[in-house]
Amino acid sequence: MRRRTLAALVLLAGGLFTGAPSAFASSTAGLSYFDCDTGAALVVCSAAVDGTPPFSIRWTVNGAPQPFFNDSAVLRVGCVVGRPFDVQIAVVDAAGTSATGRERGVCRRIQE
């Protein structure tokens, strides 16, 4: 329940920064925002999703599915400093439309 509340807040915040959708907007799933950052040996990714709710959100880190974060708009996982990471997100909306995103980088100890 807590993850769903956080996901709803992230989606709401994304809407505040990108503007309200038009009443005539198409119902296609999309990522209006997707970004990953690293520091303190963590990778933190967040996404804002567009489309017809409810959404199915799936995360993959370095090729491994992350089921704990299913349907969450935020991913937070540990990483090994100096090693590369590869995060992928796949979103499907209620209409069956999908979108994907990918971020790659190197794990850092502190925010640079």
C-alpha positions, 0 to 999 in steps of 0.5 A: 500500500505504501509503494502505491501511495508513493507511486501515486505521489510521483505520478502527481508530481510529474503531472505538476511539472509537465502540465495537466493533460488535455481532455483530448490527449491520446491514451497511449502509455509513455514515460514523461520523465525517467531518470536514474541517479547514483550516490552513497552506493545506491541507484535511485530511479524515478519515472512519471507515467502517462496513459490510461491507468492502471499501469503495470511497471516492471524494473530490471537491473543489470538483466535481473528482474526486480519484482519487489518494485513491481508497479512502483514508479521509484526504484532504489537498489544498492550498487558496487562503487565503480561498477556499471549499472543498467536499469530498464523500465517497462510500462503497460497501461490499461489499453495495452500500450507500452513504453520502455526506458533505459539508463546506464551509468557507473555507481558512485560513492557520493553525489558528484 
